């Protein structure tokens, strides 16, 4: 088995693609030997849901597609990136008690930290960006 593995999928920026992205990541992680029964597996799926929902809701049609990239370096880390072509980067909004939405990045950052990881945003060549979640990999088939 290779030390570095990568899988990606590009999807239209539509609500149905959130579930498709989650299914893709679930399939890839299962294929790579992660158990769906671990808490971390569920958290990673939730992070993917939040990241892809952000693309669908906040690119306002300016990113007709998005790409989900999953990378696994069995010696060190797992990275998940969601790339879109919208020029605006995610902003940290105050999570007001009365607010029904706008907490996605807060949720993503919190869950990522719970797993010992970090969130970064990098520019893309098309003027958009990729939001990366970088998580430690224990090498034992679980995060």
N, C-alpha and C positions, 0 to 999 in steps of 0.2 A: 504494500500500500504506500502510495506517495506521501511524502512529508507535507507537501503543500498541495491542497486541493482547492478548486474554485468552481463555482456554478453561478450562472446568472440567468435572469429572465427579464424581458422587456414586455411591458403591458400598457394598454391604453389607460389614460388618467380618468377612469370611471369608477364609480362605487363598487361594481362587481369585481374589479381588479384587486381590491383589498383582500378579499377572500382567496382569490387566485394566488396572490403573493404569499399569503399565509400557508396555503396548501403546498406551494413550491418549496418554501423554506422547510416545512415539516417533512416533506419527502426527502430533501437533500440531507437534512440532519439525521433522519432515520437511516438513510443509505450509508452515511458516514459512521454509524454505530452509536449515536446518542439515543438514550432511552427516553421515550415519550413520557415515562412515569416520573421523571425528575422534575423538581420545582423549576430548575433553571430552564428546562425545555419549554415549559409553559410561559415563563417570563420572556424568553426570546421570541416566542410567537406573538405575545402581546406587544412587545417592542416593534416588531415588523408591522403589526396591525396599526399601531399608532403612527409610525413613520409614513406608511403608505396612505393612511387616511389624511395625514397632513398634506401630502402631495395633491391628492384628489380635491381637498377642500380649499387649499390656499394658493394653488397656481392659477386659478381663475381662467382656465383654458389656454394659458400661455405655455404650458408644457403638455403637448398632446399625449406623450408617453412618459413612463418612468421605468427605471431599471433597478432591479434588486440583485445585489451581488453578495454571495456568501463565500468567504475564504476561510480555510482551516489550515493552520500551521500546527501540526500535532505536537510540536515541541514547545509551543509558546502560547498561541492565541487563536481566537476565532474573531473574524471581522464580518460585520454585516453593513453594507452600504446601500442607501437608496438615493439614486441620482435622478434629477429632473433638470429641465432646461429653463426653468423660471429664474430670473435674475435676482430676486429677493431671497435673502437668507432667513432662516427661522429666527424669530425674536422671542425673547423671554417676556411673556406677558404676566402681569400680576394675576394670581389665581384668586379672584374675588369670590367670596362665599356665595353670592347671588348668581355668579356667572355659570351658564350652562355649557360653555365650551371655552377653548383657549388654554386648556391645561395639558395638551398633548406633550409638549416639550418638557414640562415639569415632570410628567409621568415617566417619560423616556429617560431623562437624566437620573431620576430617583431609582428606577429599576436597574439601570446600567450600573450605578454606584453600588447597589445592593449585591450585584454579582462581581464586584471588584473591578469594574471596567471604566471606560471613559468614552465620552462623546466628543467628536470633532466634526467640523464642517470644512470641506475643501472645495476650491473653485473647479469648475469643469471647463473644458475647452469650448463648449458651446455657449458659454455665458451663464450657465446654471451652476449647480453645486451638487455635491454628494454629502449626505449626512452619514457619518460612520459611527458604528458602535464597535468598540474594541474590547473584547472580553478575554480574561485569562483562560487558558486551556490546561487542564490538569494532566492530560495525556491518558486518562483512565476511561475515556468514553463518556465523561460527564463534566460539566462546567464546575 
